[in-house]
Amino acid sequence: MKNNHETGISAKNKRLKVFLSFLVFGVALGFVENLVAIHFATDYAISLRAVAISILVVIPFAAVGELIVDRTRLLPKAKSRFFKHIEIFIEFIVFGVVMGVVEDLIVIGLLTGEPITLKIVWIVFLVTLPFAALGELVVDRQDWFSWIKTESKGNN
């Protein structure tokens, strides 16, 4: 049986894993995606201002993605692999692609002041796809911080 100290450590370690996932994958992937979208969709040069605005925009999107979306089940837990694949696909489309496009368009709008045209949306969509795939289909399905123990081992 676990004592209160072990339970407290376990809960702290789970929070640490979520925070590290948020920081490393949510913010880093979103930041790189924003800069790639800026580069390909506009003539705006990557500058310190672009970096700062990108970071300010990416943090709330990464927080929503990591702290809310990735911790919520969209479909009832089922034993069927079919429903698990459907859930992954929905997350990929809705949260990976849609949120990625919206985030990139916000950064582009704040930086350039240019009107958002269909061409810009199309380029941003194409840039977002590989980042969404990486985020939803690879990063979120692995325990990248397995070295952080979240459960105590033993018969105490």
N, C-alpha and C positions, 0 to 999 in steps of 0.2 A: 504494500500500500504506500502511496506517495505521501510524504509529509508536506506541510505548507511551504517550506523553503524550496523543495523540489518543484512544486507546482508553480511558485512564483518565478523561478528560474525558467521553467518551461514556457510560461506566458511571455516573459521578457524576451526570450530567444525567438519565439514566434513573431513578436513585434519587430525584432531586429531583422529577421528574414524578410518580412514584408517591406520594411523601410529600405533595406539594401536592394530589393527587387525594384522598388519605386525609383530609387536614386540611380542605380546602374542602368537598368533597362528602360524604364519609362522616360526618364529625363534625357538620358544619353541618346537613345534611339530617336526620340522626338526632336531633340536638338539637331542632330545630323540630318534628319528628314527635312526639317524646316530650311536649313541652309542649302540642301540640294534642290529643294523646290524653288527657293529664291533664285538660285543660280540659273536653273533651266527655264523658269517661267517668266523671268524679268531680266532687264539689263542692269539691275541694281548690284553694285559691287558689295561683296561681303566685307563688312566693316565692324568696328567695335560696337557701333549702334545696332547693327543687325544681330550680332551675337547677344547683346543685352536684351533686345526685344524678343528674340527667339526664346531665350531662357525664361523671361517673364511670362510668356504665353504658354510655354511647354509645361511648366510646373503644375498649374491647375488641371490641364488635360491628363498629365501623367498621374496625378493624384486620383482623379476620377477613374482612370483606366486601371490602376493598380489596386487602389484601396476600396473601390466599390465594385466595378465591373468584374474583375478577376476573382473576387471573393463571393460572387452571387451566382447561384444556379439559375439558368434561364428556363430550363425544362425540369420537370420532376425527375429525381434520381431514378434511373431505370437500369436494368441489367442489359438492355439491348445496346449493342454497339452502334446500331443505326441512329438511335436518339442521341448518343454521345457525339457522333459525327455531325448530326444536324446542329447540335448546340455549338460545336466548334465553328461550323460554317456561319452560323448567325453572329457569333462573336466576331469572326473575321470580317464579315460584311459591315455590320452595324458599328462595332466599336473600333475595329482596325481601320477600315476604309473611310467610313463616314466621318468619324471623329478626326482622323488624320487629315482628310481633305479640309474640313472646317478649320482645324488648327493652322494648317499651312496658309489658307486663304486669309485668316485673321492676321498672321504675321506679314504676309505680302501687302495686305491693305494698310496696315500700320506703318510699314517701312516706306512703301513707294507712293502711296496715295493714288496709284493708278486705278482706273475702273477694273473691276473683275470681269473679264470677258470669258466667253465660252472656251477660247483657246487656252487661257490661263487655267481655267478649271480642268480642262482635259489634260494639260501637262502635269498639274498637281495630282490629279487622279493617277496618272501613270507613275509618278514618283512615289505616291503613297502605297501602291500595291505591294512592292517587295518589302517595304518596311512593315506593313500590316501583316503580311505573311510571316515574316520573321518574328514579329511580336506575338501574334496570336497562335501560330501553329508550331513554333519552335520554342521561344523563350518561355511562354506561359505554361508549357507542358513539361518542363524540366524542373527539378529541384536543384538549382544552381548553387544554392548555399547549404548543401546537405552536411557540410562540415560543422554547421551550427546545430547542436543537439536541441531538439524541442521536446523530447520525452526522456525521462530518466530510465536507465536500465537497472534492473536488480529486483530483489524480492523483499525490499524493506517494508 
